[in-house]
Amino acid sequence: MSRRLYVGNLAWGVSDQDLKDLFSEAGKVKSSQVIVDRETKRSRGFGFVEMETDEAADAAIKKFNGKDLKGRAIRVNEAQSRSPGDGSGAGSRRGAGVRDRG
């Protein structure tokens, strides 16, 4: 079973391929993605790596949490799934865009 890891504190120049290359040292990488701003296309400073196995994910956390990548100490831990109402989706913006005309 694959596991998704959160990778934070990324330098602006880190690419999807950089993450894949680095995390491949710990095991087989299923996917890697640096999250970018929709409008500016600039990195938001974090990303996700999906490792093929639990063992590879555990090894990656142990090996890379705090490791220097392009001048920044990255933070690596297991990704938390989003829950409804956490501010990550439109459902949490009740009444957004509607003005009170009272």
C-alpha positions, 0 to 999 in steps of 0.5 A: 500500500502506498503512503503520501508524504508532506514535504515542507519548507521547500526552496522556490527552485525545487521541482517535481523531478527534484523531489522524485530524484531525492526520495528515490534514494529511500525507495520507489516513488509513485508520484511527486508534486510541488504545489504551485499558486494557480495564478502566479505558477510560483511554488508555494513552498511545499509538496507531496511525495507518494511512496510505493510502500510503508517501508519506503515512506518510513525510510524517507521520513527518517532519512530526509526530515531536516535534510538540506535541499537547495539551501533549505532544511526540508520537513517531511512527515506523513500527509494528513487528509483534508477534512470538510470545513478545514478551510481548504475548499469552497464548502467552508466559505459559507456565503462567500461573495454574497453581500448582506443588503439589510 
